[in-house]
Amino acid sequence: GSVTIPSSVTYNSTSYAVTSIGNNAFQNCTGLTSVTIPNSVTSIGASAFQNCTGLTSVTIPNSVTTIAEGAFFYCTGLTSVTIPNAVTLIGNLAFYNCTGLTSVTIPNSVTSIGDSAFAFCTGLTSVTVNWTTPLAINANVFQGVTLSGVALNVPAGTVATYDAAAVWTEFGSITLGTEDFAALNKLKVYPNPSNGIFNFELANDLQIEVYNNLGQLVSSEKMISGTNTINIMDKEAGIYFLKANDGNNISTYKIIKN
């Protein structure tokens, strides 16, 4: 079922604002499918929705500043979550083992992400972040997630900064999230990593350039919409950077040659 939490409750003729969802409030409510949280709530307590495996959608209002430890621990049914831009703290284990989660957006208001916050979120395909300077996080934040298969969307002009930052550099592709370049051009690169042959699916014509990790151009080609291939099998194994240019925006992706 679904639950809408009221913004206030009345007790003994006195009205009280609902400002927090208490610790363990809905823990193990496996039949809960959706919950709407009012914008009077500023914190979601520890283990508040722990093991609510049937929960598929949750609306977190802009009033929330804290998502406490284990708040959505083992919510395996959640498919996406947008964290509002008032949140400053994502606690330890907050989204641990949310295996159904495919995308997550983290605002630049967040100043701390706790240990194992997104650990074993094995369904993740994209993470969007909004810090112009990458937030320092523990490697275990994404423990158990194969980050080489996850796209990281970052603000314009910060691709190189993220690729030089611990943990964030592990993501398979780092793209411009603000222009949403990949979605705009429906650009898909696969397989990645590969033995040197990379396939591209493009919605638009793009100029594709490949650079090695010294910044040297190793391949440049105009690609037309449809399926295309780049072959760098003759190059040594390692990390390369693919730049896609549609004439307006340039997006950089990290590709790995085995």
N, C-alpha and C positions, 0 to 999 in steps of 0.2 A: 504494500500500500504506500500511499504518499502522506507526508506530514508537512503542514505549514505551521511554523512556530510563530505564535503571536508576538507583537512588539511590546505588549504589556499584559500583566495578569492582575487580577483583583483578589485581594485577600483581606477579610475582615473590613470590607468597604474601602480599603486603601489600594490604590493602583500602583503597581511596581513595574518599571521598565525592565524588559528582558535584555540584559547586557552581555550575558555569557551563556554558553552551552556547557554545562558542567562536565567534570571528568566522568567518563564511562556512561554518559547520559543515554546513549542508544546502543551501547555495546552489545554485540551478538543479536541485533534485530535483523535477522537474515531475510525477513519478508519485506523490509523497507526498500522501496524502489526509487523514491525521489523525496527530497526534502528541500523546502524553501525556508531560508533563514532571513529574518527581518533585518532592516538596516539600523536597528537599535543594538544589535549584537556586535561587540568589539573583540571577543575572543572565543575560539573554539577549543574546548578543554581537552586534556590528555585522554586519549582513547575514546573520545566522544562517540565516534562512529566505528570503532574497532570491530572488524569481522562482520560488517554489514555487507555481506557478499552479494546481496540482491540490488544494492544501490547503484543505479546507472547514471543518475544525474544529480548534481548538487549545485545550487546557486549560492555563491558566497558573496555577500554584499560588500560594497566599498567601505563600510564602517569597520570591517574586521581588520585588526592589526596583528593578531597572533593566531597562528595555527599550531597548537601545542603538540607535545610529544605523542606520537602514535594516533593522532586524531582520526586518520583514515587508514590505519594499519589493516592490511588484509582486505581492503575493499576491492575485491577482484573484479567486480562488475563495472566499476567506473571506467568510462572510455576516454573522457577528456576533462580537463579542469583548467579554468582560467583563474589565476590567483589575483585578486583585485589590488589596485595600486596603493592601498593603505597598509598592506601587510608588511611588517618589518621582520618578523621572525617566523621561519618554518622549522618546527621542532624536530628533534631526533625521531626517526622512524615514522615521520608524519604520513607518508604515502608508501610505506614499506610493503612490498609484494602486491602492489596494485597492478596485477599482470594484464588487465584489460586496458590499461591506460595507454593510448597511442600518442597523444600530444599533451604538452603542458606549456603554459605561458607563465613566466616569472617576471614580475615588474621590477623596476629599478629601485622601488621603495624597500625591497628586501635587503637587509644588511647582514643576515645570518641564516645559513641553511645548516641544520643539525646533521649529526652523523646518521648515515643510512637512510636519509629522508626519502630518497627515491630508489632505494636498493631493491633489486629483483623486480623492477618494473620492466619485465622482459618484452612487453608489447610496444614499448616506445619506438616511434619512428621519427618524431621531431620534438625539439625543445626550442622555445623562443625565449630569448632573454633581452633585457633592455638596458643593462649597465653599459656606459661608455668605457668604463674601466672594469675588466672582468672581476667578479667577486671571488675572493680566495675561498675555496671549499676543500674539504677533506676528500681524498680519493674514494672513500667508502660511500659518499653521497649517492653515487650511481653503481654501487657494488653489484656484481652479477648481471649488469646490463652490457651487452656487446656494443660499445659506443661507436665502433667503426660502421655500424649499420644505422646510426641515428644522425639525422640532419640537425645542425645547430644554426638557428637564425639569430643574427646579431644586428645591432644598429649600423648604419652606413659608416664606413671609414674605420671600422674596428676589427675587420677580418684578421689582419696580421697580428693585432694585439691578442686576440683570442687564441690564434694558432701558436702563439709563443707562451701561453699561460698554462700552467699545470692543470691537469684534468680536462679542461676545455679543449686542449689540442687533440685529445683522444677521439673526438667526434669525427665521424666519417666525412662530413662535408660541412663547411662553415660558409653560410650564405648571408646575403643582405635581407634581414627580416623586415626592415622598414618598407622597402619597395616590394617585398614579397616576390622577389625575382623568379624563384623557382615555380611558384604557382602561376605567375604571369605568363611565363614561357613554357609551362608544363615540361620543364627539363628533368629528365631522368637519366642517371648514369649507372650502368650496371655491366658486368659484376664489379664490385669494388669491396675488397681488393681483387685484382685479376693478374693473369700472367703477362699482361701488357696489351691485351685487346679490350678496349672499353667501348661499350655500345651506348648510344645516345638516342633518346626520343625527344624530339623538339616540336613544339607547336608553331614556332616562328623560325625564320632564318637567323642564325647567330654566327658571329665570328668566334671560333674556339681556338684558344692558345693554351699550350701546356708548357710549364716551366719546371725545372728541377729545383731542389731545395737550396741551390746557390743563386737562384733567380735567373738562370740562363734559359732562353727560349729553346725548346726542343721540338715543338710542333706548332704549326699555325695553319688553320684551314677554315674556309667559309662553309658552314653547314646549312643545308636547306631543311625545311620542316620535314618531319618524318623520322625514320630510323637511320642513324649514321654510325660510323665506326672510326675510332682512332687506334692506331697500332704503334705502340712503343716497346714492342718485344725486344728490340735491339738495344734498349737502354738498360742500365743496371737497376737492380731491385732497390726500392726505397720509396720515399714520399715525393709526390709531384703535386703541382698546383695547376688546376685547370681554370682558366679565366674565360667566361662567356660574356660576350658583348652584344647587346641588341641595338646599339646606336644611341641609347639613352642611359642605360645602367650597365655596370660591370659587376658580375658576381664571381666570387672565387670559391672553388671547391677543392677539397683535399682528396686526392686519389692515391691509392697505394698499389705499387707494382710488386708482385711477389718475386 
